[in-house]
């Protein structure tokens, strides 16, 4: 029988007062009974509007119908036709602005919880199935993928399924890119990322870590000396931006990239960590996106007494997912909205001794369509903090473009690529944050899949 409830099955969570002091995953996942009940809310629309909202075109009604029948493995097979990282996407994709935003059930109630169901299916498979996929027979072609983040893994997975010998080159010592260094354990357990990567390796994907393309080897060397016929650049946007205000070089000032990398990848939150991090008591996080929420919530878990989100616009303009904002508030993060930092104050021994801020008002819309923040005269005040984290965005690392002749880039650093991912260099493709700047995991995956299709057509002369 169909479930005509106007509301989603709620996601079980750790209690806010408990989770704010541990790094265990916040959301606990559906039970099989909850998943089946939620799946029965799907109307199985003939024109499938939800699919149009999915950057990787998962057959959403098809997999949900199988969940409703209790065929969870069948549902997993449907999802993985299009997605190489279902357990990841079910956790971190902004479904509310993509597939779920198109759901017909959302017209007179809440949409079907597509993301929660994808997560459930992937977790069920990972828990109950120990069989890895078999590698596809080689088609004789070699492709190099630079970067093991979402776009690189999606591209590698699709090419491996077509029989290509794919080698992924990763600068860090662990594969996963932003999935392992950027997103905290409490949102995306690293064991899940490792499991997804093991599945790709079983398909035949080789992963070479500790390899900085542009330093240890160049794109030209990959193609001329190692015999790769095509290269996909999925190196992400890992170069942090700063505000350029006084005091950004003080002790206790971090980029969100460094702060999160040291916590997520180097496990600085552990008492026995070999790379410990400064455990501040009063922290200001400058920015309003998902990265800012991740940094603020991580600071709480490190033992901070007060953590502030300092953002120059209002709550309705926050770019972070509504769920992440809600979780941060529940855990005790304090939102200082319509506030902009102007100076970081030097304290004792070169540490942060506070942050000077001004209050803002919203004026006319700017080029982005959002109302422009304007300084409120005479509103200066000092925020009492001993640590400042800058989470105001990132840019593509300039290393690859600076060491690759003929690779056209935008003024702000992004690699120029056409709709297929093809760059100005023959047989060199790019996608994800390296092209667009910082965006979502699923959009990066979509770009990787598009490039994989284009590479396949070019090398097989279709």
C-alpha positions as CSV (number, residue, x, y, z in Angstrom):
1,X,0.0,0.0,0.0
2,X,1.3,3.5,-0.9
3,X,2.4,5.8,1.9
4,X,0.6,9.1,1.5
5,X,2.1,10.8,4.5
6,X,3.0,14.4,3.7
7,X,6.2,14.1,5.8
8,X,9.4,12.1,5.3
9,X,10.4,9.5,7.7
10,X,12.7,11.4,10.1
11,X,16.3,10.5,10.1
12,X,17.6,9.1,13.4
13,X,20.4,11.3,14.9
14,X,22.7,11.4,17.9
15,X,21.4,13.9,20.4
16,X,23.0,17.3,19.9
17,X,24.5,17.5,23.4
18,X,26.2,14.2,22.8
19,X,27.4,14.5,19.2
20,X,28.8,18.0,19.8
21,X,31.7,16.4,21.7
22,X,32.4,13.4,19.5
23,X,33.4,12.8,15.9
24,X,31.1,9.8,15.4
25,X,28.6,10.1,12.5
26,X,25.7,12.4,13.4
27,X,23.0,10.8,11.3
28,X,22.4,7.1,12.2
29,X,20.5,6.0,9.0
30,X,17.2,4.3,8.3
31,X,16.2,0.9,9.4
32,X,15.0,-1.5,6.7
33,X,11.4,-0.9,7.9
34,X,11.8,2.9,7.7
35,X,13.4,2.7,4.3
36,X,10.6,0.6,2.9
37,X,8.0,2.9,4.4
38,X,9.7,5.9,2.9
39,X,10.1,4.3,-0.5
40,X,6.3,3.7,-0.6
41,X,5.8,7.5,-0.6
42,X,7.2,7.6,-4.2
43,X,4.5,7.9,-6.8
44,X,6.7,6.4,-9.6
45,X,5.9,9.3,-11.9
46,X,5.8,8.5,-15.5
47,X,7.9,11.5,-16.6
48,X,10.4,11.0,-13.7
49,X,11.1,14.7,-12.8
50,X,13.5,13.7,-10.0
51,X,16.0,12.2,-12.5
52,X,16.3,15.5,-14.3
53,X,17.6,17.0,-11.1
54,X,20.3,14.4,-10.6
55,X,23.7,15.4,-12.2
56,X,24.6,11.8,-12.8
57,X,21.1,10.7,-13.9
58,X,20.4,7.9,-11.5
59,X,17.2,6.0,-12.3
60,X,15.6,7.2,-9.1
61,X,12.0,5.8,-9.3
62,X,13.4,2.4,-10.4
63,X,15.7,2.0,-7.4
64,X,13.1,3.4,-5.0
65,X,10.5,0.9,-6.3
66,X,13.0,-1.9,-5.5
67,X,13.5,-0.6,-2.0
68,X,9.7,-0.6,-1.5
69,X,9.8,-4.3,-2.4
70,X,12.6,-5.0,0.0
71,X,15.0,-5.8,-2.9
72,X,17.9,-3.7,-1.5
73,X,20.6,-5.4,-3.6
74,X,18.6,-4.8,-6.8
75,X,18.3,-1.1,-5.8
76,X,22.1,-1.0,-5.3
77,X,22.6,-2.4,-8.8
78,X,20.4,0.3,-10.3
79,X,22.2,3.2,-8.4
80,X,25.7,1.9,-9.3
81,X,24.9,1.9,-13.0
82,X,25.4,5.7,-12.9
83,X,27.1,6.4,-9.6
84,X,30.5,5.2,-8.4
85,X,30.1,6.7,-4.9
86,X,26.5,6.0,-3.6
87,X,27.3,5.9,0.1
88,X,29.1,9.2,-0.3
89,X,26.4,10.9,-2.3
90,X,23.7,9.7,0.0
91,X,25.4,11.7,2.7
92,X,26.8,14.8,1.3
93,X,24.8,15.7,-1.9
94,X,22.4,18.7,-1.6
95,X,19.4,16.7,-2.6
96,X,17.1,19.4,-1.5
97,X,18.2,21.6,-4.4
98,X,18.6,18.8,-6.9
99,X,16.6,15.5,-7.2
100,X,14.3,16.2,-4.3
101,X,13.5,19.7,-5.5
102,X,11.8,18.1,-8.5
103,X,9.8,15.5,-6.6
104,X,6.1,15.8,-7.1
105,X,5.4,14.9,-3.5
106,X,7.1,18.2,-2.5
107,X,4.3,20.2,-4.0
108,X,1.9,19.5,-1.1
109,X,4.3,18.2,1.5
110,X,7.8,17.0,1.8
111,X,9.5,15.3,-1.1
112,X,10.5,11.7,-0.9
113,X,13.8,11.3,1.0
114,X,15.8,10.2,-2.0
115,X,19.2,10.9,-0.4
116,X,18.4,9.0,2.7
117,X,17.2,6.1,0.7
118,X,20.4,6.1,-1.5
119,X,22.5,6.1,1.7
120,X,20.4,3.2,3.2
121,X,20.8,1.1,0.0
122,X,24.6,1.7,-0.2
123,X,25.1,1.1,3.5
124,X,23.0,-2.1,3.4
125,X,25.1,-3.4,0.5
126,X,28.4,-2.5,2.2
127,X,27.3,-4.2,5.4
128,X,25.9,-7.4,3.8
129,X,27.8,-8.0,0.6
130,X,31.5,-8.9,0.7
131,X,31.8,-9.6,-3.1
132,X,33.7,-7.0,-5.1
133,X,33.0,-6.5,-8.8
134,X,35.3,-8.1,-11.3
135,X,37.5,-6.1,-13.7
136,X,36.3,-5.7,-17.2
137,X,38.3,-7.2,-20.1
138,X,40.9,-4.6,-21.3
139,X,40.2,-2.6,-24.4
140,X,43.9,-1.8,-24.8
141,X,43.7,1.9,-24.0
142,X,45.4,3.8,-21.1
143,X,44.0,6.9,-19.4
144,X,45.5,8.9,-16.5
145,X,43.4,10.7,-14.0
146,X,44.9,13.5,-11.9
147,X,43.3,13.7,-8.5
148,X,41.3,11.1,-6.5
149,X,38.4,13.4,-5.5
150,X,34.8,13.0,-6.7
151,X,35.4,14.0,-10.3
152,X,38.5,11.9,-10.7
153,X,36.9,8.8,-9.1
154,X,33.8,9.1,-11.2
155,X,35.8,9.4,-14.4
156,X,38.0,6.5,-13.4
157,X,35.1,4.3,-12.5
158,X,33.2,4.9,-15.7
159,X,36.3,4.3,-17.8
160,X,37.2,1.1,-15.9
161,X,33.8,-0.2,-16.6
162,X,34.5,0.3,-20.3
163,X,37.7,-1.7,-20.2
164,X,40.3,1.1,-19.9
165,X,43.5,0.7,-17.9
166,X,43.1,3.7,-15.6
167,X,45.7,5.1,-13.2
168,X,44.7,7.7,-10.7
169,X,47.5,10.0,-9.4
170,X,46.9,11.5,-6.0
171,X,49.2,14.1,-4.3
172,X,48.4,13.1,-0.7
173,X,49.2,9.8,1.0
174,X,45.5,8.7,1.1
175,X,43.1,8.6,-1.9
176,X,39.8,10.4,-1.7
177,X,40.6,14.0,-2.2
178,X,38.2,16.4,-0.5
179,X,36.2,13.4,0.7
180,X,39.0,12.5,3.1
181,X,40.6,15.8,3.9
182,X,37.7,18.2,3.7
183,X,34.5,16.6,5.0
184,X,34.6,15.7,8.7
185,X,34.2,12.2,10.0
186,X,30.9,13.1,11.7
187,X,29.4,13.8,8.3
188,X,31.2,11.3,6.2
189,X,33.1,8.4,7.9
190,X,36.4,7.8,6.1
191,X,35.9,4.0,6.2
192,X,33.0,4.6,3.8
193,X,35.2,6.5,1.4
194,X,37.9,3.7,1.6
195,X,35.2,1.1,0.8
196,X,34.1,2.9,-2.3
197,X,37.6,3.3,-3.5
198,X,38.3,-0.5,-2.9
199,X,35.3,-1.2,-5.2
200,X,36.9,1.0,-7.9
201,X,40.3,-0.8,-7.4
202,X,38.5,-4.1,-7.9
203,X,37.3,-2.8,-11.3
204,X,41.0,-2.4,-12.2
205,X,41.7,1.2,-11.3
206,X,45.3,1.7,-10.1
207,X,45.8,4.5,-7.5
208,X,49.2,6.0,-7.1
209,X,49.4,8.2,-4.0
210,X,52.2,10.7,-3.0
211,X,52.4,11.8,-6.6
212,X,52.2,15.5,-7.3
213,X,51.6,16.0,-11.0
214,X,53.4,19.2,-12.0
215,X,56.3,18.3,-9.6
216,X,57.1,14.6,-9.6
217,X,55.8,14.1,-13.1
218,X,54.3,16.3,-15.8
219,X,51.3,15.8,-18.0
220,X,53.6,15.7,-21.0
221,X,55.6,12.9,-19.4
222,X,52.5,11.0,-18.6
223,X,51.5,11.0,-22.2
224,X,54.9,10.8,-24.0
225,X,56.9,8.5,-21.6
226,X,54.2,6.5,-19.8
227,X,51.9,6.0,-22.8
228,X,48.7,7.4,-21.5
229,X,46.5,8.3,-24.5
230,X,44.3,10.8,-22.5
231,X,44.5,12.6,-19.3
232,X,41.6,13.8,-17.0
233,X,42.4,16.7,-14.6
234,X,40.3,16.5,-11.5
235,X,42.6,18.2,-9.1
236,X,40.0,20.2,-7.3
237,X,40.2,23.6,-5.7
238,X,42.5,23.3,-2.8
239,X,44.1,26.7,-2.7
240,X,42.5,28.7,0.2
241,X,41.5,32.3,0.0
242,X,42.0,34.9,2.7
243,X,40.4,38.3,3.3
244,X,43.6,40.3,3.2
245,X,42.9,42.0,6.5
246,X,45.4,42.8,9.2
247,X,46.5,40.0,11.5
248,X,45.9,37.0,9.2
249,X,49.5,35.9,9.9
250,X,49.0,35.6,13.6
251,X,49.2,32.3,15.5
252,X,45.8,30.8,15.8
253,X,44.6,31.9,12.3
254,X,43.9,29.0,10.0
255,X,42.5,28.5,6.5
256,X,39.5,26.1,6.8
257,X,41.5,23.8,4.4
258,X,44.4,23.5,6.9
259,X,42.2,23.2,9.9
260,X,40.0,20.5,8.4
261,X,42.9,18.6,6.8
262,X,44.7,18.4,10.0
263,X,41.6,17.1,11.8
264,X,40.2,14.8,9.1
265,X,43.3,13.4,7.4
266,X,45.9,13.7,10.1
267,X,43.4,12.9,13.0
268,X,44.6,15.8,15.1
269,X,41.5,15.5,17.3
270,X,42.9,12.3,18.9
271,X,44.7,12.7,22.2
272,X,47.6,10.6,20.9
273,X,47.9,12.4,17.6
274,X,51.4,13.0,16.3
275,X,50.2,16.2,14.6
276,X,48.1,17.9,17.3
277,X,46.2,21.1,16.7
278,X,45.7,24.2,18.8
279,X,42.6,23.6,20.9
280,X,41.1,27.1,21.2
281,X,38.4,28.1,23.6
282,X,36.7,30.8,21.6
283,X,36.7,30.4,17.8
284,X,35.4,32.6,15.0
285,X,34.8,31.0,11.6
286,X,34.5,33.5,8.8
287,X,32.2,32.4,6.1
288,X,28.7,30.9,5.6
289,X,29.1,27.8,3.4
290,X,29.2,24.1,4.2
291,X,33.0,24.3,4.8
292,X,32.4,27.0,7.4
293,X,29.8,24.8,9.1
294,X,32.2,21.9,9.1
295,X,35.0,24.0,10.6
296,X,32.7,25.4,13.3
297,X,31.3,22.0,14.3
298,X,34.8,20.5,14.3
299,X,36.0,23.3,16.6
300,X,33.2,22.5,19.1
301,X,34.3,18.8,19.0
302,X,37.8,19.9,19.8
303,X,36.6,21.4,23.1
304,X,35.9,25.0,22.3
305,X,33.5,26.8,24.7
306,X,32.2,29.3,22.2
307,X,32.2,29.0,18.4
308,X,30.9,31.8,16.1
309,X,29.9,31.8,12.5
310,X,30.7,35.3,11.3
311,X,28.9,36.1,8.0
312,X,28.3,39.4,6.3
313,X,24.9,38.6,5.0
314,X,21.7,37.3,6.7
315,X,20.4,33.8,7.4
316,X,18.4,33.5,4.2
317,X,21.6,34.2,2.2
318,X,23.7,31.5,3.9
319,X,25.1,29.3,1.1
320,X,25.3,26.2,3.4
321,X,22.8,23.5,3.3
322,X,19.8,24.1,5.6
323,X,20.4,20.8,7.3
324,X,24.0,21.8,8.1
325,X,22.9,25.1,9.5
326,X,20.3,23.4,11.6
327,X,22.7,20.9,13.0
328,X,25.3,23.6,13.8
329,X,22.6,25.6,15.8
330,X,21.5,22.5,17.6
331,X,25.0,21.8,18.7
332,X,25.5,25.3,20.0
333,X,27.3,27.3,17.3
334,X,26.5,31.0,17.6
335,X,25.6,32.8,14.4
336,X,26.9,36.4,14.1
337,X,25.1,37.4,10.9
338,X,25.3,40.7,9.1
339,X,28.8,40.9,10.6
340,X,32.1,41.4,8.8
341,X,35.7,41.1,10.2
342,X,38.0,44.1,9.6
343,X,41.0,43.2,11.7
344,X,42.5,40.3,13.7
345,X,44.0,41.7,16.9
346,X,47.5,40.6,18.1
347,X,47.5,39.2,21.6
348,X,50.2,37.8,23.8
349,X,53.2,36.0,22.2
350,X,51.8,36.6,18.6
351,X,48.5,34.7,19.2
352,X,45.1,35.9,18.3
353,X,43.8,38.4,20.9
354,X,40.4,39.1,19.4
355,X,38.8,40.1,16.1
356,X,37.5,43.6,15.2
357,X,34.2,43.5,13.3
358,X,31.6,45.8,11.9
359,X,27.8,45.3,11.5
360,X,26.3,45.2,8.0
361,X,23.0,46.0,6.4
362,X,21.8,44.6,3.0
363,X,21.6,47.1,0.1
364,X,20.7,46.6,-3.5
365,X,21.4,43.3,-5.3
366,X,24.9,42.7,-6.7
367,X,26.0,40.8,-9.8
368,X,25.2,37.5,-8.1
369,X,21.6,38.6,-7.5
370,X,22.1,38.7,-3.7
371,X,21.7,42.0,-1.8
372,X,25.0,43.7,-1.3
373,X,26.2,44.0,2.3
374,X,26.9,47.6,3.3
375,X,28.8,48.7,6.4
376,X,26.7,50.2,9.2
377,X,28.5,53.4,10.3
378,X,29.8,53.5,13.8
379,X,29.0,49.8,14.4
380,X,32.6,48.6,15.2
381,X,33.0,46.0,18.0
382,X,35.5,43.5,19.3
383,X,34.7,39.8,19.2
384,X,36.5,38.0,22.1
385,X,38.2,35.0,20.3
386,X,41.6,33.3,20.4
387,X,41.3,31.5,17.1
388,X,40.1,32.6,13.6
389,X,39.3,30.2,10.8
390,X,38.9,31.6,7.2
391,X,36.3,29.7,5.3
392,X,35.6,32.1,2.5
393,X,36.3,29.9,-0.5
394,X,39.1,28.2,-2.5
395,X,40.7,28.4,-5.9
396,X,42.2,25.7,-8.1
397,X,45.9,25.0,-7.3
398,X,48.0,26.8,-10.0
399,X,50.7,24.0,-10.0
400,X,49.3,22.0,-13.0
401,X,48.5,25.0,-15.2
402,X,51.9,26.5,-14.5
403,X,53.8,23.4,-15.5
404,X,51.6,22.4,-18.6
405,X,52.3,24.3,-21.8
406,X,49.2,25.3,-23.8
407,X,46.7,24.7,-21.0
408,X,44.3,27.7,-21.1
409,X,42.9,28.9,-17.8
410,X,40.6,31.6,-16.5
411,X,42.0,34.7,-14.8
412,X,40.8,33.4,-11.4
413,X,42.7,30.1,-12.0
414,X,40.1,27.6,-13.3
415,X,41.0,25.4,-16.3
416,X,39.0,26.3,-19.4
417,X,37.1,23.3,-20.8
418,X,34.2,22.8,-23.2
419,X,30.9,21.0,-22.3
420,X,32.6,17.6,-22.8
421,X,35.5,18.5,-20.5
422,X,38.0,18.9,-23.3
423,X,40.7,21.6,-22.6
424,X,42.9,23.5,-25.0
425,X,45.3,20.6,-25.0
426,X,44.5,17.6,-27.3
427,X,43.3,14.6,-25.3
428,X,43.5,16.5,-22.1
429,X,40.2,16.8,-20.2
430,X,39.3,18.5,-17.0
431,X,36.2,18.7,-14.7
432,X,34.9,19.4,-11.2
433,X,36.3,22.2,-9.0
434,X,39.4,22.5,-11.1
435,X,37.1,24.0,-13.8
436,X,34.2,25.5,-11.9
437,X,35.8,26.5,-8.7
438,X,34.5,25.0,-5.4
439,X,31.1,23.3,-6.0
440,X,29.3,20.1,-4.9
441,X,30.5,16.5,-4.8
442,X,27.7,15.4,-7.2
443,X,28.4,18.2,-9.8
444,X,32.1,17.2,-9.8
445,X,31.0,13.6,-10.3
446,X,28.8,14.6,-13.2
447,X,31.7,16.4,-14.8
448,X,33.9,13.3,-14.4
449,X,31.3,11.1,-16.0
450,X,30.8,13.5,-18.9
451,X,34.6,13.6,-19.6
452,X,34.8,9.8,-19.4
453,X,32.2,9.5,-22.1
454,X,34.0,12.0,-24.3
455,X,37.3,10.2,-23.8
456,X,35.7,6.9,-24.7
457,X,34.3,8.4,-27.9
458,X,37.6,10.0,-28.8
459,X,39.8,7.0,-28.2
460,X,37.4,4.5,-29.7
461,X,36.8,7.0,-32.6
462,X,33.0,6.7,-32.2
